[in-house]
Amino acid sequence: MSNNLLKGKRGIIFGALNEQSIAWKVAEQAKAQGATFTLTNAPIAMRMGEINKLAEACDAEVIPADATSVEDLEHLITKSMEVLGGKIDFVLHSIGMSPNVRKGKSYDDTNYDWYHKTMDVSAISLHKVLQTAKKLDAIKEWGSVLALTYIAAQRVFPDYNDMADAKSLLESITRSFGYHYGVEKKVRINTISQSPTVTTAGSGVKGFDAFIKYSDEISPLGNASAEDCANYCITLFSDLTKYVTMQNLFHDGGFSNTGVSRKVMERFM
Ligand SMILES: NC(=O)c1ccc[n+]([C@@H]2O[C@H](COP(=O)([O-])OP(=O)(O)OC[C@H]3O[C@@H](n4cnc5c(N)ncnc54)[C@H](O)[C@@H]3O)[C@@H](O)[C@H]2O)c1
């Protein structure tokens, strides 16, 4: 269904790796809602080549960028304005990676080089995107930047590992930069805290299969899908949410406000 909520808007979408990616669904929805945008991912992720399928379907140019490289980001943002023909209205930061998670290092046996990498890729990259865009004055007034996060920023999920610290930092950058960019340019910045979702990044977390079921049984509405997350993103890129900024917005079927569900209790009775 299209209401043309993003008609005439220009965007940059980070993080579409394959059809399961949340960013992939956002790109499809943004296209359906009338937006034009560029797609970007780390050069290494391009090797799989899947992003080209999405680019073709969305009539979008792909511009590789490692989100930890300010030089790459300068090129990406400048080129995006050139290709799209003007300043940017929305940015999706849908990026996460932890070498400690990938290589099975537990939180209390962290490899600190990897820990730094986790922070740089999964959190500081948002600061780099925002600072680069601000210096280039690339985002229009009332533009909207969204990053994806997880409730492990507030509560302990033991196997989410150092990604929990990265998400806390990501949400803090959202508030801090949201203040500065808001005051100077009326740009709004928010995070969406999404339910566990079957994707490459999600499934990499130890015990994910059991956990996603637990989360589904706790949440009164069940887990939110990637498609529904994309729909929520569209509302936040649209002009209908102009005064929402510096927020962490839960998109989780009610998980975050539920202590326990009857369904889960029954297992212990
Ligand atoms: N899947 C879940 O359960 C879940 C839940 C809540 C939040 N999230 C968040 O959603 C976002 C998107 O993840 P996803 O679940 O769609 O998985 P995904 O694996 O499809 O997406 C992660 C993306 O990050 C990209 N990336 C990694 N390093 C990069 C770098 N240096 N530069 C640029 N891009 C880089 C990857 O190439 C990939 O496209 C992440 O921030 C993730 O933490 C996911």
The ligand as a Tripos MOL2 file, in Angstrom:
@<TRIPOS>MOLECULE
LIG
   44    48     1     0     0
SMALL
NO_CHARGES

@<TRIPOS>ATOM
      1 N1         18.0100   -8.7410   13.7200 N.am      1 LIG1
      2 C1         17.7080   -8.4210   14.9540 C.2       1 LIG1
      3 O1         17.3040   -9.2440   15.7730 O.2       1 LIG1
      4 C2         17.8340   -6.9700   15.3810 C.ar      1 LIG1
      5 C3         17.0980   -6.5150   16.4980 C.ar      1 LIG1
      6 C4         17.2610   -5.1780   16.8900 C.ar      1 LIG1
      7 C5         18.1330   -4.3470   16.1950 C.ar      1 LIG1
      8 N2         18.8190   -4.8470   15.1130 N.ar      1 LIG1
      9 C6         19.7450   -3.9430   14.4070 C.3       1 LIG1
     10 O2         19.3050   -3.7460   13.1010 O.3       1 LIG1
     11 C7         20.4100   -3.3290   12.3070 C.3       1 LIG1
     12 C8         20.4290   -4.0920   11.0030 C.3       1 LIG1
     13 O3         20.7200   -5.4450   11.2160 O.3       1 LIG1
     14 P1         19.9460   -6.6430   10.5130 P.3       1 LIG1
     15 O4         19.3280   -7.4240   11.6130 O.co2     1 LIG1
     16 O5         19.1070   -6.1670    9.3920 O.co2     1 LIG1
     17 O6         21.1520   -7.5540    9.9770 O.3       1 LIG1
     18 P2         22.0530   -7.4940    8.6410 P.3       1 LIG1
     19 O7         23.1680   -8.4300    8.9060 O.co2     1 LIG1
     20 O8         21.2120   -7.7440    7.4590 O.co2     1 LIG1
     21 O9         22.5780   -5.9720    8.5950 O.3       1 LIG1
     22 C9         23.7560   -5.5230    9.2360 C.3       1 LIG1
     23 C10        24.4700   -4.6850    8.2020 C.3       1 LIG1
     24 O10        25.6220   -3.9920    8.7480 O.3       1 LIG1
     25 C11        26.5280   -3.8910    7.6650 C.3       1 LIG1
     26 N3         27.8840   -3.5160    8.1140 N.ar      1 LIG1
     27 C12        28.7180   -4.2240    8.9140 C.ar      1 LIG1
     28 N4         29.8960   -3.5670    9.0230 N.ar      1 LIG1
     29 C13        29.8050   -2.4290    8.2840 C.ar      1 LIG1
     30 C14        30.6830   -1.3390    8.0060 C.ar      1 LIG1
     31 N5         31.9270   -1.2950    8.5180 N.pl3     1 LIG1
     32 N6         30.2500   -0.3420    7.1880 N.ar      1 LIG1
     33 C15        29.0070   -0.3630    6.6490 C.ar      1 LIG1
     34 N7         28.1220   -1.3630    6.8940 N.ar      1 LIG1
     35 C16        28.5130   -2.3860    7.6910 C.ar      1 LIG1
     36 C17        26.4940   -5.2930    7.0820 C.3       1 LIG1
     37 O11        27.1380   -5.4070    5.8270 O.3       1 LIG1
     38 C18        25.0030   -5.5290    7.0170 C.3       1 LIG1
     39 O12        24.4540   -5.0520    5.8210 O.3       1 LIG1
     40 C19        21.6490   -3.5210   13.1810 C.3       1 LIG1
     41 O13        21.9890   -2.2950   13.8080 O.3       1 LIG1
     42 C20        21.1390   -4.4980   14.2220 C.3       1 LIG1
     43 O14        21.8980   -4.4700   15.4220 O.3       1 LIG1
     44 C21        18.6630   -6.1220   14.6870 C.ar      1 LIG1
@<TRIPOS>BOND
     1     1     2 1
     2     2     3 2
     3     2     4 1
     4     4     5 ar
     5     4    44 ar
     6     5     6 ar
     7     6     7 ar
     8     7     8 ar
     9     8     9 1
    10     8    44 ar
    11     9    10 1
    12     9    42 1
    13    10    11 1
    14    11    12 1
    15    11    40 1
    16    12    13 1
    17    13    14 1
    18    14    15 2
    19    14    16 1
    20    14    17 1
    21    17    18 1
    22    18    19 2
    23    18    20 1
    24    18    21 1
    25    21    22 1
    26    22    23 1
    27    23    24 1
    28    23    38 1
    29    24    25 1
    30    25    26 1
    31    25    36 1
    32    26    27 ar
    33    26    35 ar
    34    27    28 ar
    35    28    29 ar
    36    29    30 ar
    37    29    35 ar
    38    30    31 1
    39    30    32 ar
    40    32    33 ar
    41    33    34 ar
    42    34    35 ar
    43    36    37 1
    44    36    38 1
    45    38    39 1
    46    40    41 1
    47    40    42 1
    48    42    43 1
@<TRIPOS>SUBSTRUCTURE
     1 LIG1         1 GROUP 0 **** ****
